[in-house]
Amino acid sequence: MRQDAVRGHLDGLLLAVLEPAPLHGYAIITAVQQRSGGALELRTGTIYPALNRLERIGLLRSTWEAEGQRKRRCYALTEAGARFLADERTAWQDFTAAIGSVLNPVAPHPHPQPHGQGA
């Protein structure tokens, strides 16, 4: 899938994979890839600026956690992030329904003729 396919949806993707539990950056990339069946491959240069921005605006919080000799920054959803994610899901459903109705139109139902008119 094209990298630009996630443009405009990156925030929702990141928040969704963080909904169950906090994750560090590489685990976020892996979660998106796994949940998309391998169709979405995010780059570190894409997600880290987004994670920092989401934290700055209060949708995420982060903590440093030690794993052996390494420290990793783990990101977690805030209450505001959970509300934003719910709104993103609703917007996505509305968007996909609208696009779907154009790309896959349902055959129109014939309008019944009033009595006394028609063939």
C-alpha positions in Angstrom: 0.0 0.0 0.0 1.3 3.5 -0.8 2.9 5.3 2.1 0.7 8.4 1.4 -2.4 6.2 1.9 -2.2 6.8 5.6 -1.9 10.6 5.3 -4.7 12.2 7.3 -5.3 8.9 9.2 -1.9 8.6 11.0 -3.2 10.0 14.3 -6.1 7.6 14.5 -3.9 4.6 13.6 -1.3 5.5 16.3 -4.0 6.1 19.0 -5.8 2.9 18.1 -2.8 0.7 18.6 -2.1 2.4 21.9 -5.7 1.9 23.1 -5.1 -1.6 24.7 -1.8 -0.8 26.4 1.2 1.5 26.3 3.9 0.7 23.7 7.3 2.0 22.7 7.9 3.3 19.2 9.1 0.2 17.5 6.3 -1.8 19.0 3.8 0.8 17.7 5.2 0.3 14.1 4.9 -3.5 14.6 1.4 -3.3 15.9 0.2 -1.2 12.9 1.9 -3.6 10.5 0.4 -6.7 12.2 -3.1 -5.2 12.6 -3.1 -4.2 8.9 -2.0 -7.7 7.8 1.2 -6.2 6.6 -0.4 -3.6 4.3 0.8 -0.6 6.4 4.4 -0.1 7.1 5.2 3.0 9.0 8.6 4.5 9.1 10.3 5.8 12.3 10.7 9.2 10.6 6.9 9.3 10.2 5.8 8.1 13.7 8.1 9.8 16.1 7.2 13.3 15.1 3.6 12.3 15.2 3.9 10.8 18.6 5.7 13.9 19.9 2.9 16.1 18.5 0.2 13.9 19.9 1.9 14.1 23.3 2.3 17.9 23.0 -1.4 18.4 22.4 -2.4 16.0 25.3 -3.7 13.0 23.4 -0.7 10.8 24.6 1.6 10.7 27.6 5.0 9.1 27.7 7.3 7.6 30.3 10.8 6.3 30.1 11.1 2.6 30.9 14.2 0.6 31.4 14.6 -2.7 29.5 17.9 -4.2 30.4 20.6 -1.6 29.8 18.3 0.3 27.4 15.7 3.0 28.1 12.6 3.2 25.9 10.0 5.8 25.8 6.6 4.2 26.1 3.5 6.0 24.9 0.0 5.7 26.4 -3.4 7.1 25.5 -4.8 9.9 27.7 -8.5 10.4 28.4 -8.5 13.1 25.8 -6.8 10.7 23.4 -9.5 8.1 23.9 -12.2 10.7 23.2 -10.3 11.8 20.1 -10.0 8.2 18.9 -13.7 7.7 19.3 -14.4 10.8 17.2 -11.8 9.5 14.6 -13.6 6.2 14.4 -17.0 7.9 13.8 -15.4 10.2 11.1 -13.8 7.1 9.5 -17.1 5.2 9.3 -18.9 8.2 7.8 -16.1 8.7 5.3 -15.9 5.1 4.2 -19.7 4.9 3.9 -19.7 8.0 1.7 -16.9 6.8 -0.5 -18.4 3.3 -0.6 -21.7 4.7 -1.8 -20.0 6.3 -4.7 -17.6 3.5 -5.6 -20.1 0.7 -5.1 -23.5 2.2 -5.7 -26.5 0.1 -4.9 -29.0 -0.4 -7.8 -31.8 2.1 -7.3 -35.1 0.6 -6.4 -37.9 1.3 -8.9 -40.4 3.8 -7.7 -43.9 2.3 -7.5 -46.3 3.9 -10.0 -49.4 5.5 -8.5 -52.6 3.7 -9.4 -53.9 4.7 -12.8 -50.5 5.7 -14.2 -47.9 3.7 -16.0 -47.9 1.1 -18.7 
